[in-house]
Amino acid sequence: MAATHERAVLITGAASGIGAATALRLAAPDTALFLTTRANEDGLAATVDAAAAKGAKVAHGLADLAEAGSVDALVNSAREALGPIDQIVCNAGRAQKSQFGDFGRTDLGTAFGVNTVPFVELVSACRADLEASAWGRVVALSSFVANDFGVNGTIFPVTAASKAALEALARSLAFQLAPSGTTVNCVAPGYTRKVGGHAALPPKAWEDAARATPSGRIAEPADVAAAIEFLLSHDAAHITGQILRVDGGLSLL
């Protein structure tokens, strides 16, 4: 049976926050979504129901993308449910506040295993689909900490390293896939309000982060989702290998 949707989008970290907000912005009768998260079943179920209510075809699955073999199994499930994958939003990740002397080899490996390696495995597993698609898009979620240090007196060295590597990999992939028309870009949020899930900072630190941001507030998940939606759109067909900062001016400091 021929697909009834124009694109199939795989979104990781879709149970809450930016991932959930992105799923709801994209949800429409002409869009199929495969939504995944590591463990937040209730949050994922809520996102699935809300996206389906907007007319999207929605499939979902749980996966810890840091585990070997999990990405291939996830992509196979997505293809079985939706057919070829046209677009990927690599959103799942984790921030770790630390200082030199507080972390070591294991912490670096964990950060790369959560924030970097799943991107490589996802795009590698879906590369043929992306190259064959008439609407191929990849958006990877980076972070302001990859390039901006010492904002509000807080540093995230292992997260910075893993996200900087993610940006370099995304730009390399953008060059490789450009002849096929598939675009690859990063969105780098600043401090963004957490809606469920793990928060990297205590409440007082979030208040301080808002004061440290030139715009005077932290981002809402919808602010970041809007940027992702644009980069996935037809209008962004000639934009690739870029990093779009949604940070309220943090990168100006």
Protein Blocks (a to p, Z undefined) as FASTA:
>chain_A
ZZfbfbdcddehklgcjllmmmmmmgcfkbccddddfklmmlmmmmmmmmmmnopacddd
dddfkbghklmmmmmmmmmmnopafbdcdfbccdddddehjacfklmmmmmmmmmmmmmm
mmmmmmmmmmmpcbbccdddddfklmpghihhiacfklmmmmmmmmmmmmmmmmmmmmno
pacddddddddddeehjdfbdfklmmmmmmmpmnlpacdfklmmmmmmmmmpmklmmggh
iacddehommmZZ
